[in-house]
Amino acid sequence: MEKTINVSNKGATLDTNRRNFLKLGGVGLVVAGLTLAGCRDDNYTNMNDGVFDLGNGDVGILNYAYALEQLEADFYTKVVNNFYAGISMAEQELFTDLYHHEVVHRDFFKAAISGATSHVLPTLEFKYDGVDFNNRNSVLATAKALEDTGVAAYNGAGKYITNLDYLVIAGKIVSVEARHASAIRNIINPGSADFSGDDVIDVNGLDLAKEPKDIVMAAGGFFKTPFTWKEQNIG
């Protein structure tokens, strides 16, 4: 069961600029007034041999994004419910901010897709083989990988979205994910250029974009609940 953490301030406050940087994109999705409408409910087959299929077109992309948001929300829920030993107040506040953002993203997708179609990805289960939630380096490395993957996933999926309203929503969410990625990278190597490192920014100064099949290959090890999709329909 999820638990919302209220971090008490014992004199050590997180840098105001960084908090504002993160908060700019957090709650905005809730009050944006955007809803997902117009998804066609085209008699999808929800299960294929007991495995959920993400679906076609925009519905498939939205379910794909929902799967990634479920993963990030689950990861940060585990982090804030059992902070690693010796964690600083600044890092507690950072992870708590990220937790709230990702839960908002996940719940937004669930409610919005459910309001537009019956073809909604179920609640997934995850596994974290090799991740030590009691170890700072392990948690930060995993957070970095998930946030970088999330940014590249939205960037890569954007070209497959046909509904402009959905594209606007994806653009809002990916801007938040990019803030998350930068904040995690700065915690790992403060004061460096890693917040926008060459491994995630291309020669044109743009975030990397990756195809859904490459994202699933990169993040697939976290998914305990299997799902499938028709690659030709969503990349």
N, CA and C of each residue as an Amber inpcrd file, in Angstrom:
protein
   705
   0.8500000  -1.1870000   0.0000000   0.0000000   0.0000000   0.0000000
   0.8780000   1.2250000   0.0000000   0.5140000   2.2210000  -0.7910000
   1.3580000   3.4040000  -0.8820000   1.2990000   4.2240000   0.3870000
   2.3810000   4.8830000   0.6600000   2.4830000   5.7160000   1.8330000
   3.0950000   7.0290000   1.4070000   2.4140000   8.1340000   1.7140000
   2.9510000   9.4450000   1.3930000   3.8390000   9.9080000   2.5280000
   5.0580000  10.2800000   2.2000000   6.0350000  10.6790000   3.2090000
   5.9950000  12.1810000   3.3990000   5.8450000  12.6190000   4.6210000
   5.9700000  14.0360000   4.9460000   7.3210000  14.2500000   5.6090000
   8.2450000  14.8530000   4.8840000   9.6000000  15.0260000   5.3970000
   9.6490000  16.2480000   6.2920000  10.0560000  16.0600000   7.5220000
  10.1590000  17.1940000   8.4460000  11.4370000  17.9530000   8.1910000
  11.4180000  19.2580000   8.4440000  12.5890000  20.1060000   8.2340000
  13.2640000  20.3230000   9.5760000  14.4750000  19.8330000   9.6980000
  15.2240000  19.9560000  10.9510000  16.3500000  20.9590000  10.8150000
  16.1160000  21.9820000   9.9860000  17.1330000  23.0180000   9.8370000
  17.8680000  22.9380000   8.5290000  17.8260000  21.7770000   7.9010000
  18.5120000  21.6110000   6.6160000  17.4680000  21.6690000   5.5130000
  17.4520000  22.7090000   4.7230000  16.4640000  22.8450000   3.6550000
  17.1280000  22.6770000   2.3100000  16.3720000  22.1220000   1.3900000
  16.8900000  21.9210000   0.0430000  16.9780000  23.2570000  -0.6570000
  17.9480000  23.3890000  -1.5370000  18.1410000  24.6170000  -2.2870000
  16.8380000  25.0490000  -2.9570000  16.4350000  26.3040000  -2.7080000
  15.1510000  26.8080000  -3.2030000  15.0590000  26.7580000  -4.7060000
  16.1430000  27.0870000  -5.3860000  16.1020000  27.0770000  -6.8450000
  15.8200000  25.6910000  -7.3890000  16.4240000  24.6380000  -6.7840000
  16.1980000  23.2910000  -7.2770000  14.7630000  22.8510000  -7.0160000
  14.2300000  23.2090000  -5.8480000  12.8480000  22.8360000  -5.5380000
  11.8830000  23.5090000  -6.5080000  12.1160000  24.7880000  -6.7730000
  11.2540000  25.4750000  -7.7350000  11.3870000  24.8600000  -9.1150000
  12.6080000  24.4860000  -9.4660000  12.8890000  23.8550000 -10.7570000
  12.0430000  22.6080000 -10.9290000  11.9500000  21.7950000  -9.8830000
  11.1670000  20.5700000  -9.9490000   9.6730000  20.8610000  -9.8940000
   9.2740000  21.7990000  -9.0330000   7.8570000  22.0270000  -8.8230000
   7.1730000  22.6710000 -10.0160000   7.9280000  23.3330000 -10.8710000
   7.3420000  23.9790000 -12.0380000   6.4910000  23.0210000 -12.8550000
   6.8900000  21.7590000 -12.9010000   6.1780000  20.8210000 -13.7550000
   5.3870000  19.7770000 -13.0110000   5.3260000  19.8270000 -11.6940000
   4.7180000  18.7530000 -10.9350000   3.2160000  18.7090000 -10.9690000
   2.5730000  19.6470000 -10.2850000   1.1320000  19.6090000 -10.1320000
   0.4280000  20.1590000 -11.3580000   1.1520000  20.8070000 -12.2450000
   0.5440000  21.4410000 -13.4010000  -0.3340000  20.5220000 -14.2190000
   0.0300000  19.2380000 -14.2790000  -0.7610000  18.2980000 -15.0700000
  -2.1540000  18.1210000 -14.5000000  -2.2930000  18.2520000 -13.1930000
  -3.5820000  18.0470000 -12.5640000  -4.5460000  19.1710000 -12.9260000
  -4.0370000  20.3840000 -13.0530000  -4.8980000  21.5400000 -13.2790000
  -4.8640000  22.0080000 -14.7190000  -4.2070000  21.2430000 -15.5730000
  -4.0810000  21.6800000 -16.9610000  -5.4060000  21.6650000 -17.7010000
  -6.3780000  20.9090000 -17.1850000  -7.6780000  20.8530000 -17.8350000
  -7.6810000  20.0000000 -19.0820000  -6.6370000  19.2160000 -19.2910000
  -6.5580000  18.3720000 -20.4760000  -7.0830000  16.9820000 -20.1460000
  -7.9180000  16.4700000 -21.0110000  -8.3920000  15.1040000 -20.8480000
  -8.1770000  14.3530000 -22.1440000  -8.0340000  13.0640000 -22.0460000
  -7.8670000  12.2450000 -23.2360000  -9.2390000  11.9090000 -23.7860000
  -9.4840000  12.3240000 -24.9990000 -10.7810000  12.0690000 -25.6120000
 -10.5580000  11.6200000 -27.0410000 -11.4790000  10.8200000 -27.5320000
 -11.4170000  10.4490000 -28.9360000 -10.6800000   9.1570000 -29.2200000
 -10.1780000   8.4690000 -28.2010000  -9.5830000   7.1540000 -28.4430000
 -10.6830000   6.2290000 -28.9430000 -10.4490000   5.5820000 -30.0400000
 -11.4560000   4.6750000 -30.5720000 -11.3620000   3.3260000 -29.8740000
 -12.4820000   2.8460000 -29.3980000 -12.5300000   1.5400000 -28.7440000
 -12.8660000   0.5070000 -29.8110000 -11.8640000   0.0250000 -30.5240000
 -12.0650000  -0.7770000 -31.7310000 -12.0480000  -2.2840000 -31.4710000
 -12.7960000  -2.7050000 -30.4510000 -12.8840000  -4.1430000 -30.1710000
 -11.5060000  -4.7780000 -29.9960000 -10.7020000  -4.1530000 -29.1700000
  -9.3750000  -4.6820000 -28.9010000  -9.4780000  -6.0340000 -28.2060000
  -8.5100000  -6.8670000 -28.4630000  -8.3680000  -8.0910000 -27.6910000
  -7.4410000  -7.7920000 -26.5370000  -8.0220000  -7.6790000 -25.3370000
  -7.2310000  -7.2610000 -24.1810000  -6.1340000  -8.2500000 -23.8180000
  -6.3980000  -9.5180000 -24.0320000  -5.4450000 -10.5240000 -23.6170000
  -5.0880000 -11.4260000 -24.7850000  -3.8320000 -11.7900000 -24.8830000
  -3.3550000 -12.7330000 -25.8870000  -2.6380000 -13.8370000 -25.1420000
  -3.3070000 -15.0060000 -25.0230000  -2.7500000 -16.1000000 -24.2190000
  -2.4730000 -15.6440000 -22.7960000  -3.3910000 -14.8440000 -22.2570000
  -3.2600000 -14.3870000 -20.8830000  -2.3730000 -13.1800000 -20.7020000
  -1.8300000 -12.6300000 -21.7880000  -0.9320000 -11.4750000 -21.7120000
  -1.6070000 -10.2630000 -22.3490000  -1.6250000  -9.1410000 -21.6350000
  -2.2790000  -7.9250000 -22.1340000  -1.4920000  -7.3640000 -23.3200000
  -2.2340000  -6.9770000 -24.3650000  -1.6250000  -6.3010000 -25.5130000
  -1.9260000  -4.8120000 -25.4170000  -0.9190000  -3.9700000 -25.5860000
  -1.0750000  -2.5340000 -25.3840000  -2.0790000  -1.9130000 -26.3440000
  -2.2240000  -2.4870000 -27.5180000  -3.1950000  -1.9510000 -28.4540000
  -2.5560000  -1.2360000 -29.6180000  -3.4020000  -0.6010000 -30.4220000
  -2.9540000   0.0400000 -31.6460000  -2.8950000   1.5620000 -31.5070000
  -2.1170000   2.1940000 -32.3850000  -2.1350000   3.6460000 -32.5260000
  -1.9530000   4.4010000 -31.2260000  -2.7500000   5.4690000 -31.0560000
  -2.6230000   6.3140000 -29.8750000  -2.8990000   5.5570000 -28.5840000
  -3.8720000   4.6330000 -28.6200000  -4.1700000   3.8450000 -27.4240000
  -2.9490000   3.0400000 -26.9990000  -2.2690000   2.4360000 -27.9540000
  -1.0680000   1.6730000 -27.6420000   0.0210000   2.5370000 -27.0420000
   0.2040000   3.7290000 -27.5920000   1.2270000   4.6430000 -27.0700000
   0.8860000   5.0970000 -25.6570000  -0.3860000   5.4070000 -25.4110000
  -0.7930000   5.8580000 -24.0830000  -0.6210000   4.7480000 -23.0530000
  -0.9750000   3.5140000 -23.4210000  -0.7570000   2.3950000 -22.5010000
   0.7280000   2.1460000 -22.2680000   1.5260000   2.3390000 -23.3000000
   2.9920000   2.2210000 -23.1960000   3.5380000   3.2400000 -22.1960000
   3.0810000   4.4900000 -22.3120000   3.5080000   5.5260000 -21.3680000
   3.0260000   5.2010000 -19.9610000   1.8130000   4.6910000 -19.8540000
   1.2510000   4.3240000 -18.5520000   2.0860000   3.2310000 -17.8910000
   2.5630000   2.2760000 -18.6840000   3.4190000   1.2150000 -18.1310000
   4.6960000   1.8000000 -17.5310000   5.3170000   2.7400000 -18.2370000
   6.5530000   3.3570000 -17.7400000   6.2940000   4.1920000 -16.4980000
   5.1530000   4.8910000 -16.4630000   4.8330000   5.7060000 -15.2870000
   4.5130000   4.8280000 -14.0880000   3.8860000   3.6790000 -14.3230000
   3.6760000   2.7440000 -13.2150000   5.0060000   2.2890000 -12.6250000
   5.9670000   2.0100000 -13.4960000   7.2910000   1.5740000 -13.0410000
   7.9620000   2.6450000 -12.1910000   7.9870000   3.8810000 -12.6870000
   8.6610000   4.9470000 -11.9420000   7.9690000   5.2170000 -10.6090000
   6.6340000   5.2340000 -10.6110000   5.9050000   5.4650000  -9.3670000
   6.1800000   4.3590000  -8.3610000   6.2280000   3.1210000  -8.8170000
   6.4960000   1.9960000  -7.9270000   7.8990000   2.0860000  -7.3470000
   8.8710000   2.4420000  -8.1930000  10.2490000   2.5510000  -7.7290000
  10.3820000   3.6140000  -6.6350000   9.8590000   4.8020000  -6.8810000
  10.0100000   5.8770000  -5.8960000   9.1800000   5.6280000  -4.6410000
   8.0730000   4.8960000  -4.7560000   7.3210000   4.5090000  -3.5610000
   8.1900000   3.6580000  -2.6520000   8.9210000   2.7300000  -3.2460000
   9.8170000   1.8850000  -2.4550000  10.9510000   2.7030000  -1.8430000
  11.4650000   3.6650000  -2.5880000  12.5650000   4.4950000  -2.0810000
  12.1240000   5.2970000  -0.8670000  10.9860000   6.0010000  -0.9620000
  10.5840000   6.8910000   0.1350000  10.0320000   6.1340000   1.3230000
   9.5830000   4.8950000   1.1230000   9.0950000   4.1110000   2.2510000
  10.2170000   3.4580000   3.0410000  11.4200000   3.5100000   2.5150000
  12.5610000   2.9210000   3.2250000  13.8260000   3.6210000   2.7610000
  13.9940000   4.8850000   3.1730000  15.1760000   5.6350000   2.7600000
  16.4510000   4.8950000   3.1830000  17.4380000   4.9190000   2.2990000
  18.6940000   4.2570000   2.6260000  19.3910000   4.9600000   3.7900000
  20.2030000   4.1990000   4.5120000  20.8760000   4.7050000   5.7070000
  21.7690000   5.8900000   5.3670000  21.7320000   6.9110000   6.2280000
  22.6040000   8.0570000   6.0670000  22.1440000   9.0580000   5.0300000
  20.9400000   8.8920000   4.4900000  20.4690000   9.8000000   3.4570000
  20.3500000  11.2230000   4.0090000  20.7510000  12.1910000   3.2290000
  20.6960000  13.5840000   3.6510000  19.2730000  14.1100000   3.5410000
  18.9950000  15.2210000   4.2210000  17.6880000  15.8360000   4.1220000
  17.4090000  16.2810000   2.6940000  18.4410000  16.7930000   2.0290000
  18.2660000  17.2510000   0.6470000  17.8260000  16.1050000  -0.2520000
  18.4280000  14.9390000  -0.0750000  18.0760000  13.8030000  -0.9130000
  16.7090000  13.2340000  -0.5430000  16.3500000  13.2730000   0.7400000
  14.9960000  12.8730000   1.1230000  13.9600000  13.7430000   0.4200000
  14.2010000  15.0410000   0.4030000  13.2470000  15.9530000  -0.2180000
  13.2000000  15.7610000  -1.7340000  14.3560000  15.5140000  -2.3330000
  14.3850000  15.2550000  -3.7680000  13.5550000  14.0300000  -4.1190000
  13.7970000  12.9190000  -3.4380000  13.0760000  11.6870000  -3.7460000
  11.5830000  11.8160000  -3.4380000  11.2450000  12.5900000  -2.4060000
   9.8360000  12.7980000  -2.0930000   9.1500000  13.5950000  -3.1930000
   9.8250000  14.6220000  -3.7080000   9.2830000  15.3750000  -4.8480000
   9.0490000  14.4520000  -6.0410000  10.0570000  13.6450000  -6.3690000
   9.9450000  12.7520000  -7.5170000   8.8350000  11.7270000  -7.3180000
   8.7180000  11.2240000  -6.1120000   7.6440000  10.2840000  -5.7830000
   6.2750000  10.8930000  -6.0870000   6.0480000  12.1050000  -5.5930000
   4.7470000  12.7450000  -5.8130000   4.4920000  12.9840000  -7.2980000
   5.4900000  13.4400000  -8.0230000   5.3250000  13.6880000  -9.4570000
   4.9410000  12.4150000 -10.2040000   5.6660000  11.3330000  -9.9340000
   5.4370000  10.1040000 -10.6900000   4.0930000   9.4750000 -10.3480000
   3.6590000   9.6020000  -9.1070000   2.3340000   9.1070000  -8.7370000
   1.2530000   9.9130000  -9.4610000   1.4560000  11.2370000  -9.5630000
   0.5190000  12.0710000 -10.3140000   0.4690000  11.6310000 -11.7730000
   1.6440000  11.4040000 -12.3770000   1.6930000  10.9700000 -13.7740000
   0.9510000   9.6460000 -13.9570000   1.2490000   8.6950000 -13.0890000
   0.6200000   7.3710000 -13.1960000  -0.8960000   7.4660000 -13.0620000
  -1.3570000   8.1730000 -12.0470000  -2.7920000   8.2560000 -11.7990000
  -3.4980000   9.0610000 -12.8810000  -2.7990000  10.0510000 -13.4400000
  -3.3600000  10.8240000 -14.5410000  -3.6320000   9.9220000 -15.7370000
  -2.6480000   9.1070000 -16.1170000  -2.8310000   8.2160000 -17.2540000
  -3.9510000   7.2090000 -17.0010000  -3.9840000   6.6440000 -15.8000000
  -5.0100000   5.6470000 -15.4990000  -6.4070000   6.2440000 -15.6420000
  -6.6180000   7.4140000 -15.0440000  -7.9400000   8.0370000 -15.0840000
  -8.3010000   8.4930000 -16.4920000  -7.3330000   9.0920000 -17.1750000
  -7.6120000   9.6560000 -18.4910000  -7.8770000   8.5790000 -19.5320000
  -7.0620000   7.5170000 -19.5440000  -7.2770000   6.4470000 -20.5110000
  -8.5870000   5.7260000 -20.2050000  -8.8680000   5.5120000 -18.9260000
 -10.1020000   4.8240000 -18.5370000 -11.3290000   5.6080000 -18.9810000
 -11.2040000   6.9340000 -19.0210000 -12.3260000   7.7570000 -19.4320000
 -12.5490000   7.7700000 -20.9310000 -11.5830000   7.2500000 -21.6840000
 -11.6710000   7.3180000 -23.1370000 -11.8510000   5.9610000 -23.8060000
 -11.4410000   4.8800000 -23.1310000 -11.5080000   3.5540000 -23.7420000
 -11.5250000   2.5010000 -22.6440000 -12.0520000   1.3400000 -22.9680000
 -12.0320000   0.2290000 -22.0100000 -10.7260000  -0.5410000 -22.0690000
  -9.8780000  -0.2010000 -23.0450000  -8.6310000  -0.9420000 -23.2450000
  -7.5100000  -0.2850000 -22.4300000  -7.5110000  -0.5650000 -21.1350000
  -6.5760000   0.0830000 -20.2050000  -5.6270000  -0.9570000 -19.6080000
  -4.3540000  -0.6740000 -19.6670000  -3.3480000  -1.5570000 -19.0720000
  -3.6680000  -1.8070000 -17.5990000  -3.6360000  -3.0450000 -17.1360000
  -3.8900000  -3.3060000 -15.7100000  -2.7210000  -2.8620000 -14.8470000
  -2.9370000  -2.9110000 -13.5450000  -1.8600000  -2.6010000 -12.6020000
  -0.7710000  -3.6630000 -12.7250000   0.4540000  -3.2050000 -12.9120000
   1.5730000  -4.1090000 -13.1550000   2.3360000  -4.4120000 -11.8680000
   3.0600000  -5.5130000 -11.8900000   3.9980000  -5.8510000 -10.8230000
   5.4140000  -5.7400000 -11.3800000   6.3600000  -5.4030000 -10.4890000
   7.7300000  -5.1430000 -10.9330000   8.7270000  -5.9340000 -10.0880000
   9.9200000  -6.0580000 -10.6280000  11.0050000  -6.7160000  -9.9110000
  12.2550000  -5.8390000 -10.0370000  13.0910000  -5.9030000  -9.0490000
  14.2700000  -5.0380000  -9.0070000  15.5230000  -5.8710000  -8.7240000
  15.7490000  -6.8250000  -9.5860000  16.9120000  -7.6930000  -9.4370000
  18.1790000  -6.8550000  -9.4800000  19.0140000  -7.0270000  -8.4740000
  20.2810000  -6.3050000  -8.4440000  20.2090000  -4.9160000  -7.8520000
  19.0040000  -4.4440000  -7.5120000  18.8720000  -3.1120000  -6.9090000
  18.8420000  -3.2580000  -5.3930000  19.7450000  -2.5710000  -4.7200000
  19.8060000  -2.5840000  -3.2560000  19.2270000  -1.2710000  -2.7580000
  17.9990000  -1.2910000  -2.2640000  17.3320000  -0.0710000  -1.8300000
  17.9460000   0.5050000  -0.5500000  18.8310000  -0.2360000   0.0760000
  19.5310000   0.2690000   1.2630000  20.8750000   0.9070000   0.9110000
  21.1970000   0.9280000  -0.3810000  22.4880000   1.4360000  -0.8210000
  22.2960000   2.6860000  -1.6860000  22.9080000   3.7920000  -1.2910000
  22.7360000   5.0650000  -1.9920000  23.1220000   4.9650000  -3.4590000
  24.2770000   4.3990000  -3.7390000  24.7540000   4.3270000  -5.1230000
  23.8070000   3.5070000  -5.9970000  23.2870000   2.4200000  -5.4420000
  22.3800000   1.5620000  -6.1950000  21.0720000   2.2880000  -6.5010000
  20.5280000   2.9830000  -5.5180000  19.2670000   3.7080000  -5.7110000
  19.4450000   4.8350000  -6.7140000  20.5180000   5.6060000  -6.5710000
  20.7360000   6.7250000  -7.4890000  21.0030000   6.2380000  -8.9110000
  21.7570000   5.1780000  -9.0480000  22.0370000   4.6430000 -10.3910000
  20.7540000   4.1570000 -11.0570000  19.8800000   3.5240000 -10.2770000
  18.6170000   3.0420000 -10.8360000  17.7080000   4.2060000 -11.2000000
  17.6510000   5.2100000 -10.3190000  16.8480000   6.3980000 -10.6090000
  17.3350000   7.0810000 -11.8780000  18.6330000   7.1930000 -12.0250000
  19.2190000   7.8050000 -13.2220000  18.8180000   7.0400000 -14.4750000
  18.9270000   5.7130000 -14.4080000  18.5810000   4.8890000 -15.5640000
  17.1030000   5.0230000 -15.9170000  16.2300000   5.0230000 -14.9100000
  14.7950000   5.1180000 -15.1710000  14.4120000   6.4810000 -15.7410000
  14.9950000   7.5530000 -15.1790000  14.6410000   8.8890000 -15.6710000
  15.1720000   9.1220000 -17.0770000  16.4080000   8.7070000 -17.3440000
  16.9610000   8.8480000 -18.6960000  16.1280000   8.0560000 -19.6960000
  15.7230000   6.8490000 -19.2810000  14.9140000   6.0030000 -20.1510000
  13.5540000   6.6340000 -20.4060000  12.9590000   7.2210000 -19.3650000
  11.6590000   7.8520000 -19.5180000  11.6860000   9.0060000 -20.5040000
  12.7170000   9.8540000 -20.4120000  12.8400000  10.9840000 -21.3380000
  12.9800000  10.4830000 -22.7740000  13.8750000   9.5330000 -22.9850000
  14.0980000   8.9950000 -24.3300000  12.8480000   8.3070000 -24.8680000
  12.0650000   7.6850000 -23.9730000  10.8490000   6.9900000 -24.3900000
   9.8080000   7.9710000 -24.9110000   9.5570000   9.0380000 -24.1680000
   8.5810000  10.0380000 -24.6210000   9.0440000  10.6990000 -25.9180000
  10.3240000  11.0260000 -25.9900000  10.8420000  11.6560000 -27.2040000
  10.6850000  10.7430000 -28.4170000  10.9140000   9.4530000 -28.2090000
  10.8200000   8.5120000 -29.3180000   9.4020000   8.1840000 -29.7170000
   8.4750000   8.2660000 -28.7640000   7.0860000   7.8960000 -29.0480000
   6.2910000   9.0510000 -29.6470000   6.7770000  10.2680000 -29.4660000
   6.0190000  11.4280000 -29.9060000   5.6110000  11.3880000 -31.3650000
   6.4860000  10.9000000 -32.2070000   6.1990000  10.9010000 -33.6530000
   5.0820000   9.9380000 -34.0330000   4.7300000   9.0220000 -33.1410000
   3.6730000   8.0690000 -33.4340000   2.2980000   8.5450000 -32.9480000
   2.2730000   9.6530000 -32.2080000   1.0060000  10.1620000 -31.6780000
   0.3140000  10.9950000 -32.7480000  -0.9170000  10.6570000 -33.0620000
  -1.6400000  11.3680000 -34.1160000  -2.5530000  12.4680000 -33.5680000
  -2.9930000  12.3260000 -32.3330000  -3.8780000  13.3150000 -31.7270000
  -3.0390000  14.4220000 -31.0910000  -3.2150000  15.6580000 -31.5290000
  -2.3830000  16.7640000 -31.0520000  -2.5730000  17.0300000 -29.5620000
  -3.7640000  16.7780000 -29.0290000  -3.9740000  16.9570000 -27.5920000
  -3.0960000  16.0010000 -26.7930000  -2.9870000  14.7720000 -27.2730000
  -2.1330000  13.8000000 -26.5900000  -0.6700000  14.2230000 -26.6780000
  -0.3030000  14.7860000 -27.8380000   1.0790000  15.2100000 -28.0220000
   1.4340000  16.3410000 -27.0630000   0.5000000  17.2430000 -26.8310000
   0.7100000  18.3290000 -25.8620000   0.9360000  17.7650000 -24.4680000
   0.1100000  16.7920000 -24.0880000   0.2510000  16.1630000 -22.7750000
   1.6130000  15.4820000 -22.6410000   2.0000000  14.7340000 -23.6800000
   3.2960000  14.0490000 -23.6520000   4.4290000  15.0530000 -23.5190000
   4.3100000  16.1970000 -24.2020000   5.3340000  17.2290000 -24.1050000
   5.4440000  17.8010000 -22.7060000   4.3110000  17.9790000 -22.0380000
   4.3330000  18.4790000 -20.6630000   5.0150000  17.4770000 -19.7300000
   4.6680000  16.1970000 -19.9050000   5.2260000  15.1800000 -19.0100000
   6.7190000  14.9870000 -19.2530000   7.1510000  14.9580000 -20.5100000
   8.5730000  14.7300000 -20.7720000   9.4220000  15.8820000 -20.2410000
   8.8680000  17.0970000 -20.1890000   9.6330000  18.2140000 -19.6260000
   9.8750000  18.0040000 -18.1380000   8.9060000  17.4000000 -17.4590000
   9.0750000  17.0870000 -16.0370000  10.0900000  15.9650000 -15.8610000
   9.9810000  14.9420000 -16.7010000  10.9320000  13.8290000 -16.6110000
  12.3620000  14.3030000 -16.8510000  12.5320000  15.2590000 -17.7540000
  13.8750000  15.7950000 -18.0110000  14.4080000  16.5350000 -16.7950000
  13.5360000  17.2370000 -16.0730000  13.9580000  17.8920000 -14.8300000
  14.3960000  16.8590000 -13.8020000  13.6290000  15.7830000 -13.7160000
  13.9960000  14.7030000 -12.7960000  15.3850000  14.1550000 -13.1380000
  15.5980000  13.8640000 -14.4140000  16.8740000  13.2940000 -14.8360000
  18.0210000  14.2140000 -14.4970000  17.8450000  15.5160000 -14.7290000
  18.8980000  16.4840000 -14.4310000  19.1760000  16.5520000 -12.9350000
  18.1180000  16.5370000 -12.1270000  18.2940000  16.6190000 -10.6750000
  19.0390000  15.3970000 -10.1350000  18.6700000  14.2050000 -10.6070000
  19.3580000  12.9910000 -10.1580000  20.8180000  13.0230000 -10.5700000
  21.0910000  13.4260000 -11.8060000  22.4680000  13.4750000 -12.2840000
  23.2990000  14.4820000 -11.4810000  22.6920000  15.5740000 -11.0740000
  23.4100000  16.5700000 -10.2920000  23.7000000  16.0700000  -8.8770000
  22.7930000  15.2630000  -8.3260000  23.0370000  14.6660000  -7.0090000
  24.2160000  13.6980000  -7.0860000  24.2720000  12.9300000  -8.1550000
  25.3500000  11.9490000  -8.3110000  26.6980000  12.6420000  -8.5020000
  26.7360000  13.6680000  -9.3060000  27.9890000  14.3770000  -9.5950000
  27.7330000  15.8770000  -9.5740000  27.6030000  16.4590000  -8.3770000
  27.2140000  17.8650000  -8.2510000  28.2170000  18.8290000  -8.8730000
  27.6710000  19.8830000  -9.4490000  28.5110000  20.9380000 -10.0080000
  29.1920000  20.5900000 -11.3060000  28.8070000  19.4730000 -11.9100000
  29.4330000  19.0420000 -13.1560000  28.4760000  19.2820000 -14.3230000
  28.9240000  18.8990000 -15.5150000  28.0790000  19.0090000 -16.7050000
  27.2300000  17.7580000 -16.9100000  27.2600000  16.8400000 -15.9520000
  26.5390000  15.5810000 -16.1130000  25.0220000  15.7670000 -16.1670000
  24.5240000  16.9080000 -15.6460000  23.0810000  17.1150000 -15.6480000
  22.5190000  17.0960000 -17.0700000  23.3780000  17.3860000 -18.0480000
  22.9720000  17.2670000 -19.4650000  24.1220000  16.6500000 -20.2420000
  24.5480000  15.4900000 -19.7940000  25.7430000  14.8420000 -20.3260000
  25.6350000  14.4180000 -21.7750000  26.7790000  14.1830000 -22.3740000
  26.8290000  13.7760000 -23.7760000  26.1500000  12.4320000 -24.0240000
  25.9450000  11.6600000 -22.9750000  25.2950000  10.3580000 -23.1470000
  23.7840000  10.4730000 -23.3220000  23.2230000  11.6580000 -23.0270000
  21.7740000  11.8420000 -23.1960000  21.4230000  13.0420000 -24.0780000
  22.4080000  13.8480000 -24.4280000  22.1910000  15.0070000 -25.3030000
  22.9980000  14.8020000 -26.5760000  22.3410000  14.9380000 -27.7340000
  23.0430000  14.6940000 -28.9880000  23.8140000  15.9140000 -29.4640000
  24.4550000  15.8150000 -30.6180000  25.3180000  16.8890000 -31.1280000
  24.5240000  18.1470000 -31.4710000  23.2030000  18.0160000 -31.5990000
  22.3530000  19.1690000 -31.8890000  21.7790000  19.8020000 -30.6260000
  22.2290000  19.3090000 -29.4660000  21.7400000  19.8450000 -28.2080000
  20.3510000  19.3660000 -27.8400000  19.9320000  18.2290000 -28.3890000
  18.6020000  17.6910000 -28.1390000  18.6870000  16.4040000 -27.3230000
  17.6690000  16.1830000 -26.4870000  17.5950000  14.9250000 -25.7610000
  17.4920000  13.7610000 -26.7390000  18.0850000  12.6360000 -26.3570000
  18.0050000  11.4510000 -27.1910000  16.5640000  10.9410000 -27.2620000
  16.2160000  10.3390000 -28.3780000  14.9120000   9.7080000 -28.5670000
  15.1330000   8.2470000 -28.9180000  14.3730000   7.3550000 -28.2790000
  14.5390000   5.9260000 -28.5280000  13.1970000   5.2880000 -28.8750000
  13.2560000   4.2960000 -29.7550000  12.0680000   3.5870000 -30.1920000
  11.5030000   2.7340000 -29.0480000  10.1680000   2.5220000 -29.0630000
   9.5580000   1.6790000 -28.0200000  10.2360000   0.3220000 -27.8480000
  10.6050000  -0.3120000 -28.9550000  11.2360000  -1.6350000 -28.8390000
  12.5670000  -1.5590000 -28.0970000  13.3040000  -0.4440000 -28.2500000
  14.5790000  -0.2720000 -27.5510000  14.3600000   0.0510000 -26.0750000
  13.2940000   0.8020000 -25.7880000  12.9760000   1.1240000 -24.4010000
  12.5700000  -0.1290000 -23.6460000  11.7330000  -0.9510000 -24.2740000
  11.2990000  -2.1870000 -23.6250000  12.4890000  -3.1130000 -23.3850000
  13.4280000  -3.1190000 -24.3100000  14.6310000  -3.9270000 -24.1290000
  15.4520000  -3.4150000 -22.9410000  15.5200000  -2.0850000 -22.7980000
  16.3140000  -1.4850000 -21.7240000  15.6450000  -1.6330000 -20.3660000
  14.3230000  -1.4610000 -20.3250000  13.6090000  -1.4550000 -19.0460000
  12.8620000  -2.7550000 -18.7760000  12.8620000  -3.6610000 -19.7380000
  12.0620000  -4.8700000 -19.6230000  12.3740000  -5.7210000 -18.4110000
  13.6010000  -5.6610000 -17.9260000  13.9760000  -6.4630000 -16.7730000
  13.2620000  -6.0860000 -15.4950000  12.6430000  -4.8930000 -15.4720000
  11.9220000  -4.4520000 -14.2830000  10.4790000  -4.9660000 -14.2500000
   9.9450000  -5.3640000 -15.4050000   8.5390000  -5.7300000 -15.4920000
   8.3400000  -7.2000000 -15.1360000   7.6130000  -7.4400000 -14.0530000
   7.2630000  -8.8020000 -13.6600000   6.0130000  -9.2580000 -14.4060000
   5.0790000  -8.3210000 -14.6090000   3.8670000  -8.6090000 -15.3740000
   4.1660000  -8.4240000 -16.8600000   4.0020000  -9.4480000 -17.6700000
   4.3140000  -9.3110000 -19.1040000   3.2100000  -8.5720000 -19.8530000
   3.5760000  -7.9380000 -20.9460000   2.5980000  -7.3620000 -21.8590000
   3.2130000  -7.3580000 -23.2450000   2.3770000  -7.2260000 -24.2520000
   2.8550000  -7.2480000 -25.6340000   2.2520000  -6.0640000 -26.3970000
   2.7550000  -5.8460000 -27.6060000   2.1560000  -4.8600000 -28.4900000
   2.5140000  -5.2020000 -29.9270000   1.7240000  -4.6380000 -30.8240000
   2.0010000  -4.8540000 -32.2300000   2.9890000  -3.7900000 -32.6710000
   4.2370000  -4.2010000 -32.8340000   5.3270000  -3.2440000 -33.0700000
   5.0620000  -2.3230000 -34.2590000   4.4370000  -2.8370000 -35.2920000
   4.2220000  -2.0140000 -36.4610000   3.2200000  -0.8930000 -36.2070000
   2.4290000  -1.0210000 -35.1020000   1.4050000  -0.0270000 -34.8350000
   1.8570000   1.0600000 -33.8740000   2.8580000   0.7830000 -33.0400000
   3.3410000   1.8240000 -32.1300000   4.8700000   1.8790000 -32.1410000
   5.4440000   1.7340000 -33.2680000   6.8840000   1.8620000 -33.3920000
   7.6000000   0.5690000 -33.3070000
